[in-house]
Amino acid sequence: ITVRLSGAFRVGRFKEAEREYLPGTSVQQVADDLQLPKQILGIALINGVHAEFSDVVKDGDTVAILPIVDGG
């Protein structure tokens, strides 16, 4: 799958990368694999559509993971 990271998640990682995951892998498992801080997990998109972190990714999907935006 293609994984796209935004904001603070890019620090020390990547903006976009092709990654291999087993069938049945959830968005949360992708986030865990990348060691993204759970306390700032915000939004997940699969192929540009809002997804839950429990949703399963399929071969060929593009997954975007964005942190919570803090500000005022």
C-alpha positions in Angstrom: 0.0 0.0 0.0 1.0 3.6 -0.3 1.3 5.4 3.0 1.2 9.2 3.2 2.1 11.0 6.5 1.3 14.6 7.4 2.6 17.1 9.8 4.5 15.9 12.9 4.3 12.3 11.6 6.8 13.1 8.9 9.6 14.0 11.3 12.2 11.3 11.1 9.9 9.3 8.7 8.7 10.1 5.2 6.1 12.0 3.3 5.0 9.0 1.2 6.2 5.5 0.9 5.2 2.1 -0.6 4.9 -0.4 2.3 4.0 -4.1 2.3 1.4 -5.4 4.8 -0.4 -8.7 5.2 -4.0 -9.1 4.2 -6.3 -8.0 7.0 -4.0 -5.3 8.3 -5.9 -2.3 9.8 -5.0 1.3 9.6 -4.3 1.2 13.3 -1.7 -1.6 12.7 -0.1 0.6 10.0 0.1 3.4 12.5 1.5 1.1 15.2 4.1 -0.3 12.7 5.3 3.2 12.0 5.3 4.0 15.8 3.1 7.0 15.4 2.2 8.5 18.8 -1.3 7.3 19.7 -2.1 10.5 21.6 -2.0 12.7 18.5 -3.6 10.3 15.9 -6.2 12.4 14.2 -7.7 11.4 10.9 -7.2 8.5 8.5 -8.1 8.4 4.9 -8.2 5.4 2.6 -8.1 6.4 -1.1 -9.2 9.9 -0.1 -12.2 8.8 1.9 -12.5 9.2 5.7 -11.7 5.9 7.4 -11.7 4.5 10.9 -8.5 3.2 12.4 -10.1 -0.2 12.6 -10.7 -0.3 8.8 -8.7 -2.9 6.9 -6.5 -1.8 4.0 -6.2 -3.7 0.7 -3.5 -4.1 -1.8 -3.3 -1.0 -3.9 -4.9 1.3 -1.3 -3.5 4.7 -0.4 -3.6 5.4 3.3 -3.1 8.9 4.6 -2.6 9.5 8.4 -2.9 13.0 9.8 -2.2 14.1 13.4 -4.6 16.1 15.5 -4.1 19.8 14.7 -3.5 21.9 17.8 -4.0 25.6 17.9 -6.3 28.4 18.7 
